[in-house]
């Protein structure tokens, strides 16, 4: 009898432990969606246009303090801006400058005031000294954007040596600054770019030609404003933060060889199709431009101070801090993630597999070496640096809450010709869920979020979505086939049907844009 009672007692203890484990597991499952969104929202908050300008710019008596630089305010200064995220930057800057602002021109996307009518903190006062010009409908250069670009050029041309021009730049600025050189017409310039795009020119090649044909891009605005002092406050939407690529670098020298743009035209067999005005400009030599009057100094414009006030590294670091505050062992794997979504989703799924393997055997040196080798393989695939590998390997893989891995960048999605509705973030999440499901990882919970920091993913009202390792199983049980939706690029419709749409992240336009944030949470039980 004693043996039976003892056995029953041990059985009850084991069941109790199992119930406790299951309870903890359920609690973690319930927490993770909230934690994913909380971590993402921290990333977005770090690059809020108002807070970025407030942190960076201050008036100190008769001087303007910008980060660690100071500029004398001999007289009221001028402001120009262009891009999808400069509205909030301009509004906050005007408040900071107060009487030290003379006037300014801000080029913003069509419909932006309607978009932010529920966010008054991003909207200018009725008595604003700034003129806001809406243009570039559907992110395409148009006549309204051209008028705004001309207004900016005219303002910059009148400046003297004692003047200070503050330039606000963000992604989308290129389409809002379409001022061709000399007698070239806007439609001629746009046709050249369109033809290059059709022939398969990449973004670097397109930007090279754009800058050569533009009066303002490729350092053109800085030249026009000379000899006035120019301070550029830049919100980067470019992987790697290349200054000459953000809005096509209006305040950064263009160091492409003079013949580079024409060689691109010849590469794509377009030399016989471009108008004579285009050909004349592309064949024009500008190697010596600016050197004779001291415009350059150490490879930069001597009169220009370019400062990146926000980028995806800043957003990712804020996400990292939020994850740690929630109790996760966390690390940033990369902020330079580029490439096709299907490849990136596969790499993330493989990363999850290797992490889970090591989390389940944290004392196993061979598992650690396997993880290290895999992370090394991601150096080319995801732009992972040695410091990130060391950071991940130094995490406490025995932590009860789990591991959080944060990534950032801008993947590319190929939309099917008969495509449905979706975006790169929603597709990345769905593809990741499918890929990780193939590994059939037991006793592990894996969650993944991919969202755009601008709050809008493709032509949808969602910033992105989150998924889990068991998403495919749950979808199949609900008679929803994820693969069918992927085949027609219809990820938004999938997430709308799955789980009553609860996996979609909807937050509206944020007023900022530093590309995408990825958050992966893993724990074993």
C-alpha positions in Angstrom: 0.0 0.0 0.0 2.9 2.3 0.9 4.4 1.8 -2.5 1.2 2.6 -4.3 0.6 5.8 -2.3 4.3 6.8 -2.9 3.8 6.2 -6.6 0.6 8.3 -6.6 2.4 11.1 -4.7 5.2 11.2 -7.2 2.8 11.1 -10.1 0.9 14.1 -8.7 4.1 16.0 -8.3 5.1 15.3 -11.9 1.6 16.4 -13.1 1.9 19.5 -11.0 5.3 20.3 -12.5 3.9 19.7 -16.0 0.9 21.9 -15.3 3.2 24.7 -14.0 5.4 24.4 -17.1 2.3 24.5 -19.4 0.9 27.5 -17.4 4.2 29.3 -17.8 4.3 28.4 -21.5 0.7 29.7 -22.0 1.5 32.9 -20.2 4.6 33.4 -22.4 2.5 32.7 -25.5 0.0 35.3 -24.4 2.7 37.9 -23.5 4.8 37.6 -26.7 2.5 39.4 -29.2 2.3 42.3 -26.7 6.0 42.2 -26.2 6.7 42.2 -29.9 4.6 45.3 -30.5 6.0 47.0 -27.4 9.5 46.5 -28.7 8.6 47.7 -32.2 6.8 50.8 -30.8 10.0 51.6 -28.9 11.9 51.5 -32.1 9.5 53.9 -33.8 9.4 56.2 -30.8 13.2 56.6 -31.0 13.0 58.1 -34.5 9.9 60.3 -33.9 10.6 63.5 -35.9 9.7 65.8 -33.0 11.9 64.1 -30.4 14.8 63.8 -32.9 14.8 67.5 -33.6 14.3 68.4 -29.9 17.3 66.2 -28.9 19.5 67.6 -31.6 18.8 71.3 -32.0 18.8 74.0 -29.3 19.1 77.8 -29.3 21.8 78.8 -26.8 21.7 82.6 -26.5 22.9 84.0 -29.8 24.0 80.7 -31.1 22.4 77.6 -32.6 23.6 74.4 -31.1 23.3 71.3 -33.4 24.6 68.2 -31.7 28.2 69.2 -30.7 28.5 72.1 -33.2 27.5 75.7 -32.7 26.6 78.3 -35.3 26.3 82.1 -34.7 22.8 83.5 -35.2 23.8 86.9 -36.6 20.4 87.2 -38.1 17.2 85.0 -38.5 18.0 81.8 -40.4 16.2 80.0 -43.3 14.8 76.5 -43.5 14.1 74.3 -46.4 13.0 70.6 -46.4 11.8 67.8 -48.6 10.7 64.2 -47.9 8.0 62.1 -46.4 9.1 62.7 -42.8 10.1 66.3 -42.8 6.7 67.7 -41.8 7.1 67.0 -38.1 10.8 67.9 -38.2 9.9 71.3 -39.6 7.1 72.0 -37.2 9.3 71.3 -34.2 12.3 73.2 -35.6 10.1 76.3 -36.0 9.1 76.1 -32.4 12.7 75.8 -31.3 14.0 78.7 -33.5 11.1 81.1 -32.6 12.2 84.6 -33.6 15.4 83.3 -35.1 13.5 81.9 -38.1 13.1 84.2 -41.1 11.1 82.0 -43.5 11.3 78.6 -45.3 10.0 76.3 -47.9 9.0 72.7 -47.1 8.1 70.2 -49.8 5.9 67.4 -48.6 3.8 64.6 -50.2 0.3 65.2 -51.5 -2.3 64.6 -48.8 0.0 64.6 -45.8 -2.0 67.2 -43.9 -5.2 65.1 -44.2 -3.1 62.0 -43.2 -2.0 63.6 -40.0 -5.2 65.6 -39.1 -5.5 63.4 -36.0 -2.0 64.2 -35.0 -1.9 68.0 -34.4 1.6 67.8 -32.9 2.8 67.1 -36.5 0.9 70.0 -38.1 2.1 73.7 -38.4 0.4 76.6 -36.7 -1.8 78.9 -38.8 0.7 81.7 -38.5 3.7 79.5 -39.4 6.6 81.3 -41.2 7.1 78.2 -43.3 5.4 77.6 -46.6 4.4 74.0 -47.2 4.1 72.8 -50.8 2.4 69.4 -51.5 3.6 67.4 -54.5 4.9 64.1 -55.8 1.6 62.2 -55.8 2.2 58.5 -55.5 5.8 59.3 -54.8 6.3 60.4 -58.5 7.8 63.8 -59.5 5.2 66.2 -60.8 4.6 69.8 -61.6 3.7 70.7 -58.0 7.0 69.1 -56.8 8.8 71.1 -59.5 7.3 74.3 -58.3 8.4 73.5 -54.7 11.9 72.7 -56.0 12.1 76.0 -57.9 11.0 77.9 -54.7 13.8 76.2 -52.7 16.3 77.0 -55.4 15.2 80.7 -55.5 15.5 81.0 -51.7 18.9 79.4 -51.6 20.2 81.6 -54.4 19.6 84.8 -52.4 21.6 83.8 -49.4 24.8 85.7 -48.4 27.9 84.6 -46.5 26.4 85.6 -43.1 23.2 83.6 -43.6 22.4 80.2 -42.2 20.3 77.7 -44.1 18.9 74.6 -42.3 18.0 71.7 -44.6 15.6 69.0 -43.5 16.0 65.7 -45.5 14.2 62.4 -45.4 13.3 59.5 -47.6 11.0 60.5 -50.5 12.9 63.7 -50.9 14.2 62.9 -54.3 10.7 62.8 -55.9 9.9 66.2 -54.1 13.0 67.8 -55.6 12.8 67.3 -59.3 14.5 70.3 -60.8 16.4 69.5 -64.0 19.5 71.4 -65.1 19.5 74.2 -67.6 16.9 73.9 -70.4 16.1 70.3 -69.8 12.4 69.6 -69.3 11.0 67.6 -66.4 9.3 65.1 -68.7 12.5 64.5 -70.6 14.4 63.7 -67.4 11.7 61.4 -66.1 11.5 59.6 -69.5 15.3 58.8 -69.2 14.9 57.4 -65.7 11.8 55.4 -66.7 13.7 53.9 -69.7 16.6 52.9 -67.5 14.2 51.3 -65.0 12.6 49.3 -67.7 16.0 48.1 -68.9 16.9 46.9 -65.3 19.1 49.6 -64.0 19.7 49.4 -60.2 19.1 52.1 -57.7 22.7 53.2 -57.7 22.8 53.6 -61.4 19.5 55.5 -61.4 20.8 57.9 -58.7 24.0 58.5 -60.7 22.0 59.6 -63.7 19.5 61.6 -61.6 22.2 63.6 -59.9 23.9 64.4 -63.2 20.6 65.7 -64.7 19.5 67.6 -61.6 20.2 71.2 -60.6 19.7 70.4 -56.9 20.6 66.8 -56.3 24.2 65.5 -56.1 25.3 68.5 -54.0 23.5 71.0 -56.2 21.6 72.7 -53.4 24.8 73.1 -51.4 26.5 74.8 -54.4 23.5 77.1 -54.9 23.4 78.2 -51.3 27.2 78.9 -51.2 28.7 80.9 -49.4 26.0 80.7 -46.8 26.5 78.2 -44.0 24.4 75.0 -44.5 23.3 72.6 -41.8 21.5 69.5 -43.0 19.5 67.4 -40.6 18.9 64.0 -42.2 16.6 61.1 -41.4 18.1 58.1 -43.2 16.0 55.6 -45.1 19.0 54.0 -46.8 20.8 50.9 -45.6 24.3 52.0 -44.6 23.3 55.7 -44.4 25.2 56.8 -47.5 24.7 60.6 -47.5 24.9 60.8 -51.3 22.0 58.4 -51.7 19.5 59.8 -49.2 17.2 62.0 -51.4 20.0 61.8 -54.0 22.4 63.8 -51.8 21.5 67.5 -52.3 24.0 68.7 -49.8 26.7 66.1 -50.4 29.3 66.1 -53.2 28.8 63.7 -56.1 32.1 62.0 -56.6 31.0 59.8 -59.5 33.3 60.3 -62.5 31.9 62.9 -65.0 31.4 60.2 -67.6 29.7 57.6 -65.3 26.1 58.7 -66.1 26.7 58.5 -69.8 28.3 55.1 -69.5 25.2 53.9 -67.8 23.1 55.2 -70.7 25.4 53.3 -73.1 25.3 50.1 -70.9 21.6 49.9 -71.4 21.7 50.8 -75.1 19.8 54.1 -74.7 22.4 56.5 -76.3 20.3 56.8 -79.5 17.0 57.5 -77.6 17.9 60.3 -75.2 17.1 63.9 -76.2 20.0 66.1 -77.3 19.5 68.3 -74.1 20.0 65.2 -72.0 23.0 64.0 -74.0 24.7 67.4 -73.7 24.4 67.5 -69.9 25.5 63.9 -69.5 28.6 64.5 -71.6 29.5 67.7 -69.8 32.6 67.6 -67.7 32.4 68.9 -64.1 35.6 67.4 -62.6 36.9 70.8 -61.5 33.6 72.2 -60.3 34.1 74.0 -57.0 37.8 73.4 -56.5 38.9 76.8 -57.7 36.8 78.7 -55.1 37.5 76.5 -52.1 34.1 74.8 -52.1 35.6 71.5 -51.0 37.6 70.6 -47.9 38.7 67.0 -47.1 36.3 65.6 -49.6 33.3 67.5 -48.2 31.7 70.8 -48.8 33.5 73.3 -46.5 30.4 75.3 -45.8 28.1 72.3 -45.1 27.5 70.3 -41.9 25.6 67.1 -42.6 24.2 65.3 -39.6 22.1 62.1 -39.5 19.6 62.7 -36.7 17.8 59.3 -37.1 18.4 56.0 -38.8 17.5 52.3 -38.3 20.5 51.8 -36.0 19.0 54.3 -33.6 15.6 52.6 -33.8 17.1 49.1 -33.4 19.0 50.2 -30.3 15.8 51.5 -28.7 14.1 48.2 -29.5 17.1 46.4 -27.9 16.7 48.5 -24.7 13.0 47.7 -24.6 13.6 44.0 -25.0 16.1 44.0 -22.2 13.7 46.0 -20.0 11.1 43.3 -20.6 13.5 40.7 -19.3 14.8 39.1 -22.5 18.4 38.4 -23.3 18.6 40.5 -26.5 21.0 41.4 -29.3 20.9 43.2 -32.6 21.9 40.8 -35.4 22.1 43.5 -38.2 20.8 46.8 -39.4 21.9 46.2 -43.0 19.4 43.6 -44.0 18.7 43.7 -47.8 17.8 41.2 -50.5 14.8 39.2 -51.5 12.2 38.4 -48.9 12.1 34.7 -49.6 15.9 34.4 -49.0 15.8 36.6 -45.8 12.8 34.6 -44.4 14.8 31.4 -45.0 17.9 32.8 -43.2 15.8 33.9 -40.2 14.1 30.5 -40.0 17.5 28.8 -40.0 18.7 31.2 -37.4 15.7 30.3 -35.2 16.6 26.6 -35.7 20.2 27.0 -34.6 19.3 29.2 -31.7 16.7 26.7 -30.4 19.2 23.8 -30.8 21.7 25.7 -28.6 19.1 26.9 -26.1 18.1 23.3 -25.6 21.7 22.2 -25.1 23.5 25.4 -23.7 26.4 23.3 -22.3 27.1 21.5 -25.6 30.2 23.0 -27.2 29.4 21.5 -30.6 26.0 23.2 -30.7 27.7 26.5 -29.8 30.2 26.0 -32.7 27.4 25.2 -35.1 25.6 28.4 -34.1 28.8 30.4 -34.5 29.5 29.0 -37.9 26.0 29.7 -39.0 26.2 33.3 -37.8 29.4 33.6 -39.7 27.6 32.5 -42.9 25.1 35.4 -42.4 27.8 38.0 -42.8 27.2 38.1 -46.5 23.5 37.1 -46.4 22.3 39.6 -43.8 25.3 42.0 -43.3 26.1 40.5 -39.9 29.2 41.9 -38.3 31.7 40.1 -36.0 30.6 42.3 -33.1 27.0 41.1 -33.5 28.1 37.5 -33.5 30.1 38.0 -30.3 27.1 39.8 -28.7 24.7 36.9 -29.6 27.1 34.2 -28.4 27.6 36.1 -25.1 23.8 35.9 -24.3 22.6 33.8 -21.3 20.8 31.1 -23.2 19.5 29.6 -20.0 17.3 32.6 -19.4 13.7 31.6 -18.4 11.9 34.3 -20.4 13.9 33.7 -23.7 16.1 35.3 -26.3 15.2 38.3 -28.4 16.9 39.0 -31.8 16.4 42.3 -33.5 17.1 43.1 -37.1 16.6 46.1 -39.4 16.9 47.0 -43.0 14.8 46.9 -46.2 14.1 43.6 -48.0 12.6 43.5 -51.4 9.5 41.6 -52.5 8.8 40.5 -56.0 5.0 41.0 -56.6 3.3 38.5 -58.8 1.7 39.9 -62.0 -1.7 38.8 -60.7 -0.8 39.9 -57.2 -3.2 40.4 -54.4 -2.7 42.8 -51.5 0.3 42.8 -49.2 3.7 44.3 -48.4 7.2 43.1 -47.8 6.8 43.0 -44.0 3.6 40.9 -44.1 5.1 38.6 -46.7 8.4 38.2 -44.7 6.4 37.2 -41.6 4.3 34.7 -43.5 7.2 33.2 -45.3 9.2 33.0 -42.0 6.3 31.2 -40.4 6.2 28.7 -43.2 9.9 28.1 -43.2 10.3 27.6 -39.5 7.3 25.2 -39.4 9.3 22.9 -41.7 11.8 22.3 -38.9 9.2 21.0 -36.5 11.0 22.4 -33.5 9.6 20.7 -30.4 9.4 22.3 -26.9 10.1 25.7 -28.4 8.0 28.8 -28.8 9.0 31.2 -31.7 7.4 34.5 -32.5 8.4 36.9 -35.2 7.4 40.4 -36.2 8.3 42.5 -39.2 7.0 46.1 -39.6 7.8 49.3 -41.4 8.6 52.2 -39.2 6.5 54.5 -41.3 3.4 52.5 -40.2 2.5 51.5 -43.7 3.5 48.3 -45.4 2.8 48.4 -49.2 -0.7 49.4 -50.3 -2.3 48.4 -47.0 -3.3 50.0 -43.7 -0.9 47.8 -41.7 2.7 48.4 -40.7 3.3 44.7 -40.9 2.4 41.5 -39.0 3.6 39.0 -36.4 3.6 35.2 -36.7 4.5 32.1 -34.7 6.1 28.8 -35.3 2.6 27.2 -35.1 0.9 29.7 -37.4 0.8 27.2 -40.3 -0.8 24.5 -38.1 -3.4 27.0 -36.8 -4.1 28.3 -40.3 -4.5 24.8 -41.7 -6.9 23.9 -38.9 -8.9 26.9 -39.8 -8.9 25.7 -43.5 -6.7 28.6 -44.6 -3.7 27.7 -46.8 -0.8 30.1 -46.4 1.0 29.0 -49.6 -2.0 29.9 -51.8 -1.9 33.5 -50.5 1.9 33.7 -51.1 1.6 32.5 -54.6 -0.5 35.6 -55.5 1.4 38.0 -53.2 -1.7 38.3 -51.0 -0.3 38.3 -47.5 -2.6 41.1 -46.2 -5.6 39.0 -47.1 -4.2 36.0 -45.4 -3.5 37.9 -42.1 -7.0 39.5 -42.4 -8.6 36.1 -42.5 -6.3 34.4 -40.0 -7.0 34.9 -36.3 -9.6 37.5 -37.1 -6.9 39.9 -38.3 -5.3 40.1 -34.8 -1.8 39.4 -36.2 -1.8 42.6 -38.3 -0.1 45.5 -36.7 -2.1 48.7 -37.4 -0.8 52.0 -36.1 -1.4 54.4 -38.9 1.2 56.7 -40.4 3.9 57.5 -37.9 5.5 60.6 -39.5 8.9 58.9 -39.7 10.7 56.3 -41.8 13.9 54.5 -41.2 12.9 51.3 -43.1 11.9 48.1 -41.3 12.3 46.5 -37.9 12.3 42.7 -37.3 11.9 41.2 -33.9 12.2 37.5 -33.1 11.5 36.0 -29.7 12.5 32.4 -28.8 12.1 30.4 -25.6 12.3 26.7 -24.9 10.3 24.8 -22.2 
